[in-house]
Amino acid sequence: MEFNIALIKGDGIGPEISLEAVKVLEETGKNFRHNFNIRPIDLSAELAEFSTSEMGDLIKKYLNL
């Protein structure tokens, strides 16, 4: 299976947690033949301006969805 994931560092957790999560996904992909397309995006400053309901639209814009 293939998965597209937007990785937003600094969204309330430390960057070290994000890096470890990517490692977990990489190992999971190897063990279960999954492909995780992880796209880091930096929206931390921009997200502060939006409500929770607007964040999804902003992320979709950055991912060209």
Residue pairs with C-beta under 8 A, 6 or more apart in sequence:
1 33
1 34
1 35
2 34
2 35
2 36
2 37
3 34
3 35
3 36
3 37
4 37
4 39
4 63
5 25
5 36
5 37
5 38
5 39
6 39
6 41
6 59
6 62
6 63
7 18
7 22
7 38
7 39
7 40
7 41
8 40
8 41
8 42
8 43
8 44
8 47
8 59
9 15
9 18
9 40
9 42
9 44
10 42
10 44
11 44
11 47
22 38
25 36
25 38
26 36
28 34
28 36
29 35
29 36
39 63
41 59
41 62
41 63
43 58
43 59
43 62
46 58
47 55
47 58
50 58
